[in-house]
Amino acid sequence: MSTTLLAVQTLNGLQLGILLFLIAAGLTLVFGVMDFINLAHGVQYMLGAYLAVAGYQLTGSFWLALIIGLALALFCGLVLEFLVFRRLYDRDHLDQVLATFGVILFLNEAVKVIWGAAPLSLPAPNLLDGAIPLVNNLQYPVYRLALIVSGLGVAALLYVLVTRTRVGMLVRAGATNPDMVAALGVNIRRLFMIVFGFGTMLAGFAGIMAAPILSVEPGMGDNLLILAFVVIVVGGIGSIRGAFLAALIIGLVDTLGRSFATDIAKLALPPAAANDVGPALASMLIYILMAAVLFFRPSGLFPVRSA
Amino acid sequence: MMTRRLTAVGLPAALFVVLALVPLYAGVFDDRFVLLFATRILIFAIVAVSLDFILGYGEMVSFGHAAYIGLGAYAVGILAEHDVWAAWISFPLAMAVCALFALVTGAISLRTRGVYFIMITLAFGQMAYYTTTSLSAYGGDDGLTMWGRSELFGTGLFNGDTSFYYIVFGVLLASYLILKVMTRSRFGRVLEGAKQNEARMEAIGIDPYRYRLTAFVLAGTIAGLAGALMANQAEFVSPAYMSWHRSGELIVMVILGGMGHLHGAILGAIAYMVLEETLSGYTEHWRLIFGPLLILIVLYGKGGLLGAIRGR
């Protein structure tokens, strides 16, 4: 393995980690504050991507598509909240899992009906096209770097929002003890709406940013949803800091594992066996990581509620 | 009280009588499709019953229950690939593999609670899934075709449509009865007691962990047996048997039927698969109807189909 490959894969891992963080942040906030498992969060990511593609087909501009995508993703999220999720906050987790599973089935299929099953693509904006040289004549696409930077920017913004503002304080308090927050006279429903809308926008943003580098297709959110759940469980549910760290760890472990597992397996196994074991081990790595973390810390790395 | 006992005994009894008569119906109307479809439904019903045992009585929301179907199926498929067709070897082996997997993963998973439990069982399910995709000697991603069915002491019972149906029916009935007896025993009361109040259970000197783990292993073993049957039914095994979507579907079946009664899970499996078959007959976009239907059932149909039957 060369250092160039290692550098590229590390950047790719960071990029996956950032995407995961954008999805996991909304998921962990919604779960932490509202005690609501939203499986349909991955669908929000998919909707963001599709709506941006639709916006691009309409306007021909990536930036306008970004704005249209974000606005419409937020709108869809709020409609879903109004129609379905609002009725689930008081239910047990099982009901929430099932009803939001129903939302996934519906929206995946609806997207297929409207845009077809074939993958679509969203071209990267001219401004961020092309590649720039990094260390020892390594070329890396500007767009991917921009994705990492914008993701880090969102993470910083989120950090400031959660730790330095009044709404952030309420969110943290709500994650620790929602009943007490409600008893102190905070309109918890409105807080829910704000948190939910914000989480939806983050997932939509992740989808739009991912659209130029991944294919836009029905069900694209499903696998990322599972990864995002792994992230929030490893990080400790309700903890933004935990989600950020866990997202980067999971992103790096998954990406580096996929590129180097076969080589590493070859150190211990004959080549033919290593070619079999490597990819499987790479796919399993994050789940092994999660099982190990939960074995030693059953409430994740940064537990919020001491229940 | 009287009517409640009647539904508690009468409904499952009626259900099994109707199921026992399916081959008769198929024979009279010469409808092979119904028989094959019913066989498939009953195999899923076995898995759903086993899931209901841990979900409905022990509050263990396993999001990786499909893994056992796959492990059981692969045990049979891999042995068949090596020309071992004897069911008395492959079926106990399938169950043993699943029991071991459930013992190891359950021992770790049961240290966690709630959502963490859901996610860690999902993680183990995914590990099993990716392990089978890497078995390139046994088809890898594409799965493994079996060129025949298991053999039971040279009787060929697995090959006849009707006889195979009754084998599956027998396994379902036996699983139901064993689990039902267990839920009525001290074991089942401990399980339910721990669900209601774990601290009190521990205060009277009972460690719920061991009971939960036993239930978890039992459920996994039964699901593995169903997996072995499924390999025979499809004459094909593939990693898709244990995808997380399948685990989700199994939970849907249990809830749809009404959890915590065992026969509710059977009703749920029937309803889910008939609904899927019917809707997909109308339109390829059947999920467009099924998704909202599921939401409505969760929101307004408390207690699933059983709740509806009882008229609550």
Interface residues (C-beta under 8 A of the other chain):
Chain A: F31 I37 V84 R87 L88 R91 H93 L94 D95 V97 L98 A99 F101 G102 V103 I104 L105 F106 L107 N108 E109 A110 K112 V113 D222 I226 F229 V230 V233 I237 N275 D276 V277 P279 A280 L281 S283 M284 Y287 I288 M290 A291 L294 F295 P298 S299 G300
Chain B: V61 I108 R111 T112 R113 G114 V115 Y116 I118 M119 I120 L122 A123 F124 Q126 M127 Y130 T131 T133 S134 L135 S136 A137 W244 H245 G248 I251 V252 I255 H285 R287 L288 F290 G291 P292 L293 L294 I295 I297 V298 L299
